[in-house]
Amino acid sequence: MKTARRLDNLGTETAFRVAQAAADWKAKGNEVFPFHLGDLNFPLAGHIVEAMEQAIRDGKTGYCPGPGIPELREALADDLGSRRGMTINPAEVVVTTGGKPVITKFLQAVMNPGEGVLYPNPGFPIYESQIEYLGGTALPYRYVPTSDGFAIDLDHLRASIDENTTAIIYNDLQNPISAESTPGEREAIAAIAQEFDLWVLSDEAYFEMRYRGKSQSIAALPGMRERTVILYTFSKKYAMTGSRLGCAVAPKEVAEAISLMNTNDESCTNQYVQWAGIAALRGPQGPVGQMLEVLRKRRDATCRLINEIPGMSVATPGSTFYVFPDVTEAMEAKGIATLADFTTEALHATGVSFCTREHFGSPQPGEDRSYIRLAYSGIDETAITTGLGRLKEWIEAGR
């Protein structure tokens, strides 16, 4: 018996492979400092838990509309619109089982087999995986280092566009590198999308996971509303990663297509979780601020300690909960040639577990530096200090 050939094009979220290696090492009795997976070790806020439990007690456990219950679509339209300076009609909101399905359903709605889709590299690996799985041509665009992080190489992006290019995936406040667009960069992406008549998926999973400034959506720029689909998730802001709740905000024809896919794929999103989502949006926001303050302290500790390690350096990002340090000289000091070996040896020597640049797309021509990604969302400050202290001692010991 044979399986479908399309499975050969299906990638994965490679951070879970690192998680398995860390789990195996821990199962052997070793201490592990989990910087590898962007989960959150914060409990659900009490009012969200109560809303979910009350919905179950009230019998809201059966089928519901495929696009989402009207009350949640209205709450999302109000909240997302007010925070982005946009007026959103609830009919443009389609509830999904987390933010990730929006990637697949966006591509199914706008991309034909053989058409090209631009995506960030390094970037969330599911972008490339789904483009290729669905028969499209994955067109990576790259970032270049700056004094305070990274910026999109706009010349490289533009040069990647041809007559078959149909869409661009844009992830401002970016995973894994925490890059945040300047207003000028965001406007340049919008101008390119309009010049070449491209659909845009604006992945806004980290829209409110920020420590300074205010987020802006590319969808709010002139001429962008009718070509942009916003990906939103409850996973980050409300620490609801396991609840699997998100939405797409899309032009009418795309919203209707995604609603139809919902009906075909999973019928509907869990109803009582949707009621919890309403409580999250309309209820007290104090827990969000408290979580961000804890994350800020973790970020500061992580960046300070990384910059104390010989051969490692990182700028302090203003958003998300990742850092992407340059480890080129540290690897040279240890006599380690590959990021894969660096990951394994660091885990076994120190217990520190992390992903690398290679978990977020293949390195592109011209890249000559080595990077790792550390997530501080699921590790307490004490463990951050201990783990990175051990990493420093190991690096300082040399070969």
C-alpha positions as a printed NumPy array, in Angstrom:
array([[  0.   ,   0.   ,   0.   ],
       [  1.24 ,   3.489,  -0.884],
       [  0.607,   6.828,   0.743],
       [ -0.032,  10.05 ,  -1.153],
       [  2.972,  11.682,  -2.825],
       [  2.01 ,  15.062,  -1.377],
       [  3.182,  13.861,   2.042],
       [  6.747,  14.182,   0.762],
       [  6.23 ,  17.959,   0.77 ],
       [  4.87 ,  18.169,   4.317],
       [  7.274,  19.608,   6.861],
       [  6.782,  20.084,  10.576],
       [  7.251,  22.512,  13.431],
       [ 10.792,  21.434,  14.153],
       [ 10.867,  22.855,  17.672],
       [  8.955,  19.737,  18.704],
       [ 11.893,  17.588,  17.561],
       [ 14.161,  19.547,  19.881],
       [ 11.571,  19.071,  22.609],
       [ 11.758,  15.314,  22.133],
       [ 15.555,  15.338,  22.437],
       [ 15.261,  17.408,  25.617],
       [ 12.618,  15.054,  27.014],
       [ 14.805,  12.035,  26.292],
       [ 17.75 ,  13.674,  28.048],
       [ 15.585,  14.565,  31.04 ],
       [ 14.191,  11.013,  31.201],
       [ 17.745,   9.823,  31.833],
       [ 17.827,  11.818,  35.063],
       [ 19.39 ,  15.029,  33.745],
       [ 18.244,  18.573,  34.484],
       [ 16.926,  20.446,  31.433],
       [ 16.44 ,  24.186,  30.974],
       [ 13.676,  24.391,  28.319],
       [ 14.381,  27.376,  26.066],
       [ 13.266,  25.422,  22.989],
       [  9.473,  25.682,  22.787],
       [  7.401,  28.86 ,  22.726],
       [  4.76 ,  27.661,  25.168],
       [  3.73 ,  29.713,  28.199],
       [  3.979,  28.425,  31.767],
       [  1.229,  30.741,  33.028],
       [ -2.177,  29.51 ,  34.24 ],
       [ -5.372,  30.589,  32.537],
       [ -6.883,  33.637,  34.221],
       [ -9.623,  32.689,  36.669],
       [-12.429,  34.49 ,  34.839],
       [-11.549,  32.63 ,  31.611],
       [-11.611,  29.288,  33.403],
       [-14.944,  30.141,  35.022],
       [-16.479,  31.149,  31.685],
       [-15.397,  27.851,  30.14 ],
       [-16.744,  25.822,  33.031],
       [-20.006,  27.777,  33.074],
       [-20.467,  27.187,  29.356],
       [-20.072,  23.45 ,  29.948],
       [-22.556,  23.553,  32.82 ],
       [-24.955,  25.462,  30.569],
       [-24.786,  22.714,  27.968],
       [-22.787,  24.639,  25.364],
       [-21.033,  21.429,  24.338],
       [-22.575,  20.598,  20.974],
       [-22.173,  21.727,  17.388],
       [-22.195,  25.437,  16.632],
       [-21.826,  27.554,  13.478],
       [-18.733,  26.794,  11.41 ],
       [-17.6  ,  30.451,  11.27 ],
       [-17.915,  30.71 ,  15.054],
       [-20.635,  31.707,  17.479],
       [-22.   ,  35.208,  16.729],
       [-21.114,  36.517,  20.188],
       [-17.407,  35.713,  19.751],
       [-17.248,  37.037,  16.194],
       [-18.723,  40.312,  17.436],
       [-16.292,  40.489,  20.361],
       [-13.349,  39.819,  18.06 ],
       [-14.511,  42.442,  15.564],
       [-14.766,  45.017,  18.35 ],
       [-11.457,  44.18 ,  20.023],
       [ -9.267,  43.665,  16.964],
       [-10.782,  46.638,  15.183],
       [-10.302,  49.048,  18.087],
       [ -6.676,  47.981,  18.601],
       [ -5.84 ,  48.371,  14.902],
       [ -7.767,  51.542,  14.15 ],
       [-10.109,  49.659,  11.834],
       [-13.83 ,  49.026,  11.606],
       [-14.318,  45.272,  11.306],
       [-17.642,  43.658,  10.459],
       [-18.305,  40.419,  12.397],
       [-19.048,  38.781,   9.033],
       [-15.353,  39.274,   8.166],
       [-14.306,  37.26 ,  11.241],
       [-14.024,  33.465,  11.004],
       [-13.198,  31.574,  14.199],
       [-10.621,  28.79 ,  13.898],
       [ -9.036,  26.136,  16.086],
       [ -6.029,  28.3  ,  16.902],
       [ -4.086,  30.622,  14.67 ],
       [ -2.166,  27.972,  12.741],
       [ -5.119,  26.746,  10.608],
       [ -5.421,  30.256,   9.184],
       [ -2.112,  29.715,   7.358],
       [ -3.373,  26.61 ,   5.59 ],
       [ -6.83 ,  27.975,   4.836],
       [ -5.472,  31.276,   3.539],
       [ -3.256,  29.387,   1.104],
       [ -6.086,  27.097,   0.044],
       [ -8.258,  30.139,  -0.61 ],
       [ -5.825,  32.266,  -2.65 ],
       [ -3.046,  30.019,  -4.051],
       [ -3.349,  27.683,  -7.03 ],
       [ -0.866,  24.833,  -7.559],
       [  2.339,  26.151,  -9.082],
       [  1.835,  29.716,  -7.88 ],
       [  4.477,  31.37 ,  -5.719],
       [  4.107,  32.629,  -2.17 ],
       [  6.712,  34.793,  -0.455],
       [  7.467,  33.878,   3.158],
       [ 10.031,  34.977,   5.769],
       [ 13.178,  32.907,   6.224],
       [ 14.115,  32.514,   9.023],
       [ 10.458,  32.231,   9.903],
       [  7.759,  29.981,  11.313],
       [  8.419,  26.643,   9.544],
       [  4.752,  25.901,   8.868],
       [  4.676,  28.638,   6.209],
       [  7.052,  26.802,   3.893],
       [  5.584,  23.413,   4.805],
       [  2.034,  24.361,   3.836],
       [  2.986,  26.247,   0.671],
       [  4.789,  23.179,  -0.667],
       [  2.253,  20.66 ,   0.648],
       [ -0.525,  22.466,  -1.2  ],
       [  1.456,  22.504,  -4.441],
       [  2.72 ,  26.056,  -4.413],
       [  6.216,  27.405,  -4.902],
       [  7.826,  28.614,  -1.676],
       [  9.723,  31.887,  -2.194],
       [ 11.82 ,  32.755,   0.855],
       [ 12.732,  36.349,   1.628],
       [ 15.512,  37.102,   4.055],
       [ 16.485,  39.4  ,   6.897],
       [ 19.712,  41.296,   7.414],
       [ 21.281,  42.108,  10.808],
       [ 20.987,  45.672,  12.107],
       [ 22.29 ,  47.422,  15.215],
       [ 19.07 ,  46.683,  17.077],
       [ 17.944,  43.392,  15.54 ],
       [ 16.994,  42.504,  11.973],
       [ 15.325,  44.089,   8.948],
       [ 13.706,  42.621,   5.837],
       [ 15.957,  42.652,   2.78 ],
       [ 13.455,  44.485,   0.579],
       [ 15.628,  44.283,  -2.538],
       [ 15.885,  40.515,  -2.178],
       [ 12.13 ,  40.236,  -1.614],
       [ 11.311,  42.292,  -4.698],
       [ 13.759,  40.293,  -6.819],
       [ 11.962,  37.062,  -5.834],
       [  8.655,  38.137,  -7.387],
       [  7.628,  36.927, -10.838],
       [  4.417,  36.634, -12.839],
       [  3.417,  33.511, -10.886],
       [  3.686,  35.117,  -7.436],
       [  0.27 ,  35.416,  -5.832],
       [  0.791,  36.188,  -2.132],
       [  3.139,  37.22 ,   0.63 ],
       [  3.183,  36.035,   4.232],
       [  4.201,  38.905,   6.504],
       [  4.989,  38.308,  10.172],
       [  5.605,  41.598,  11.94 ],
       [  6.767,  40.95 ,  15.544],
       [  8.399,  37.89 ,  14.159],
       [  9.066,  34.355,  15.354],
       [ 11.927,  33.358,  15.681],
       [ 13.987,  36.547,  15.45 ],
       [ 11.68 ,  39.031,  17.245],
       [ 12.122,  41.474,  14.348],
       [  9.657,  44.351,  14.325],
       [  9.028,  46.405,  11.21 ],
       [  9.584,  50.121,  11.198],
       [  6.688,  52.128,   9.765],
       [  8.769,  52.58 ,   6.608],
       [  9.365,  48.857,   6.193],
       [  5.679,  48.08 ,   6.739],
       [  4.696,  50.69 ,   4.163],
       [  7.235,  49.258,   1.71 ],
       [  5.703,  45.781,   2.048],
       [  2.255,  47.29 ,   1.479],
       [  3.482,  49.133,  -1.61 ],
       [  5.013,  45.959,  -3.055],
       [  1.793,  44.015,  -2.407],
       [ -0.23 ,  46.612,  -4.268],
       [  2.261,  47.022,  -7.104],
       [  2.292,  43.287,  -7.839],
       [ -1.352,  42.676,  -6.833],
       [ -0.492,  40.204,  -4.072],
       [ -2.654,  38.748,  -1.356],
       [ -1.17 ,  39.287,   2.127],
       [ -1.356,  37.048,   5.169],
       [ -0.528,  39.262,   8.136],
       [  0.457,  36.893,  10.947],
       [ -0.328,  38.947,  14.052],
       [  0.075,  36.216,  16.672],
       [  2.347,  38.474,  18.747],
       [  0.527,  41.744,  18.086],
       [  0.122,  42.489,  21.797],
       [  3.168,  40.645,  23.125],
       [  5.295,  43.766,  23.347],
       [  7.211,  45.712,  25.993],
       [  7.403,  49.141,  24.394],
       [  5.633,  51.047,  21.643],
       [  2.361,  50.16 ,  19.976],
       [  1.695,  47.585,  17.277],
       [  0.36 ,  48.567,  13.867],
       [ -1.379,  46.302,  11.369],
       [ -0.499,  46.373,   7.695],
       [ -4.211,  45.794,   7.038],
       [ -4.938,  49.314,   8.327],
       [ -2.759,  50.97 ,   5.684],
       [ -4.458,  52.549,   2.636],
       [ -5.283,  50.034,  -0.082],
       [ -4.514,  46.993,   2.086],
       [ -7.81 ,  46.033,   3.686],
       [ -9.215,  44.343,   0.572],
       [ -6.1  ,  42.168,   0.015],
       [ -5.092,  41.284,   3.593],
       [ -6.063,  38.408,   5.874],
       [ -5.185,  38.875,   9.553],
       [ -4.189,  35.824,  11.588],
       [ -5.137,  36.21 ,  15.261],
       [ -4.709,  33.79 ,  18.133],
       [ -5.65 ,  33.65 ,  21.804],
       [ -2.614,  31.435,  22.465],
       [ -0.064,  34.137,  23.262],
       [ -1.861,  37.081,  24.835],
       [ -4.086,  34.949,  27.059],
       [ -1.764,  31.932,  27.536],
       [ -4.434,  29.741,  25.894],
       [ -2.053,  27.623,  23.797],
       [ -3.836,  24.355,  24.536],
       [ -7.321,  25.796,  24.127],
       [ -6.821,  26.096,  20.344],
       [ -8.721,  29.267,  19.601],
       [ -8.015,  31.915,  16.978],
       [ -9.536,  33.58 ,  13.954],
       [ -9.039,  35.   ,  10.489],
       [-10.151,  38.525,   9.637],
       [-10.569,  38.485,   5.889],
       [-12.236,  40.132,   2.895],
       [-15.7  ,  38.747,   2.273],
       [-14.815,  36.202,  -0.415],
       [-11.91 ,  34.777,   1.592],
       [-13.912,  34.756,   4.833],
       [-16.634,  32.744,   3.097],
       [-14.049,  30.312,   1.716],
       [-12.475,  29.772,   5.134],
       [-15.926,  29.232,   6.665],
       [-16.609,  26.553,   4.057],
       [-13.271,  24.901,   4.841],
       [-14.143,  24.917,   8.54 ],
       [-17.302,  22.979,   7.771],
       [-15.356,  20.485,   5.664],
       [-12.414,  20.096,   8.053],
       [-13.599,  20.187,  11.661],
       [-17.288,  21.24 ,  11.516],
       [-16.757,  23.951,  14.1  ],
       [-14.449,  25.205,  16.831],
       [-15.092,  23.882,  20.34 ],
       [-18.118,  25.868,  21.532],
       [-17.338,  26.219,  25.237],
       [-13.811,  27.382,  24.44 ],
       [-15.385,  30.121,  22.308],
       [-17.325,  31.332,  25.34 ],
       [-14.046,  31.415,  27.249],
       [-12.662,  33.532,  24.417],
       [-15.444,  36.064,  24.897],
       [-14.543,  36.298,  28.584],
       [-10.891,  36.79 ,  27.659],
       [-11.682,  39.664,  25.289],
       [-14.403,  41.391,  27.295],
       [-13.189,  40.602,  30.808],
       [-10.433,  42.162,  32.95 ],
       [ -7.103,  42.579,  31.169],
       [ -5.024,  42.791,  34.341],
       [ -3.655,  39.237,  33.998],
       [ -2.3  ,  40.115,  30.532],
       [ -0.33 ,  43.034,  31.928],
       [  0.951,  40.934,  34.813],
       [  2.155,  38.222,  32.444],
       [  3.889,  40.761,  30.219],
       [  5.711,  42.197,  33.218],
       [  7.01 ,  38.745,  34.166],
       [  8.048,  38.164,  30.557],
       [  9.818,  41.518,  30.495],
       [ 11.934,  40.496,  33.503],
       [ 12.729,  37.168,  31.858],
       [ 13.682,  38.944,  28.642],
       [ 15.986,  41.335,  30.467],
       [ 17.676,  38.516,  32.389],
       [ 18.047,  36.407,  29.243],
       [ 19.591,  39.188,  27.16 ],
       [ 21.907,  40.354,  29.954],
       [ 23.227,  36.855,  30.588],
       [ 23.632,  36.016,  26.888],
       [ 25.699,  39.135,  26.35 ],
       [ 27.97 ,  38.067,  29.222],
       [ 28.833,  34.802,  27.442],
       [ 32.017,  35.067,  25.371],
       [ 31.282,  34.786,  21.658],
       [ 27.518,  35.36 ,  22.012],
       [ 25.575,  38.591,  21.475],
       [ 21.977,  39.696,  21.089],
       [ 19.996,  42.938,  20.885],
       [ 17.154,  43.365,  23.376],
       [ 13.912,  42.961,  21.397],
       [ 10.848,  45.058,  22.106],
       [  8.329,  42.299,  21.433],
       [  7.505,  38.561,  21.399],
       [  9.2  ,  36.195,  23.859],
       [ 12.172,  35.029,  21.81 ],
       [ 15.786,  36.056,  21.398],
       [ 18.   ,  35.149,  18.45 ],
       [ 21.642,  35.497,  19.529],
       [ 24.669,  35.275,  17.27 ],
       [ 26.809,  32.361,  18.514],
       [ 29.409,  32.258,  15.743],
       [ 32.463,  32.967,  17.918],
       [ 31.177,  30.777,  20.764],
       [ 31.01 ,  27.8  ,  18.397],
       [ 34.502,  28.542,  17.151],
       [ 35.783,  28.676,  20.73 ],
       [ 34.35 ,  25.205,  21.346],
       [ 35.651,  23.858,  18.055],
       [ 32.097,  22.986,  16.95 ],
       [ 31.393,  23.192,  13.227],
       [ 27.608,  22.784,  12.972],
       [ 24.579,  24.152,  14.781],
       [ 23.23 ,  20.616,  15.155],
       [ 26.354,  19.58 ,  17.062],
       [ 26.277,  22.793,  19.096],
       [ 22.691,  22.053,  20.153],
       [ 23.437,  18.478,  21.203],
       [ 26.69 ,  19.232,  22.993],
       [ 25.197,  22.19 ,  24.855],
       [ 22.252,  20.067,  26.009],
       [ 24.467,  17.257,  27.246],
       [ 27.014,  19.545,  28.887],
       [ 24.695,  22.122,  30.466],
       [ 21.073,  20.988,  30.155],
       [ 20.221,  24.102,  28.137],
       [ 17.862,  23.19 ,  25.289],
       [ 17.279,  25.558,  22.362],
       [ 16.414,  25.712,  18.679],
       [ 18.746,  27.048,  16.006],
       [ 18.463,  29.114,  12.866],
       [ 18.244,  25.854,  10.902],
       [ 14.926,  24.97 ,  12.575],
       [ 13.344,  27.965,  10.836],
       [ 14.199,  27.408,   7.185],
       [ 17.306,  26.552,   5.22 ],
       [ 20.093,  29.151,   5.415],
       [ 20.13 ,  31.331,   2.321],
       [ 23.08 ,  32.31 ,   0.113],
       [ 25.286,  34.887,   1.782],
       [ 24.54 ,  33.902,   5.372],
       [ 27.839,  33.568,   7.204],
       [ 26.8  ,  33.856,  10.855],
       [ 25.371,  31.229,  13.204],
       [ 22.303,  31.887,  15.366],
       [ 20.236,  30.07 ,  17.966],
       [ 16.736,  30.828,  19.234],
       [ 15.852,  30.863,  22.905],
       [ 12.237,  31.162,  24.093],
       [ 11.85 ,  32.489,  27.641],
       [  8.064,  32.105,  27.794],
       [  8.088,  28.722,  29.511],
       [ 11.033,  29.009,  31.906],
       [ 11.183,  30.901,  35.203],
       [ 13.781,  33.592,  35.884],
       [ 15.652,  31.449,  38.413],
       [ 16.048,  28.656,  35.857],
       [ 17.082,  31.188,  33.211],
       [ 19.885,  32.401,  35.469],
       [ 21.053,  28.9  ,  36.373],
       [ 20.879,  27.503,  32.855],
       [ 22.62 ,  30.39 ,  31.108],
       [ 25.194,  30.449,  33.879],
       [ 26.059,  26.846,  33.073],
       [ 26.144,  27.655,  29.363],
       [ 28.615,  30.472,  30.086],
       [ 30.879,  28.177,  32.124],
       [ 30.866,  25.614,  29.319],
       [ 31.724,  28.169,  26.649],
       [ 34.456,  29.711,  28.793],
       [ 36.035,  26.297,  29.284],
       [ 36.918,  26.266,  25.577],
       [ 37.728,  23.082,  23.741]])
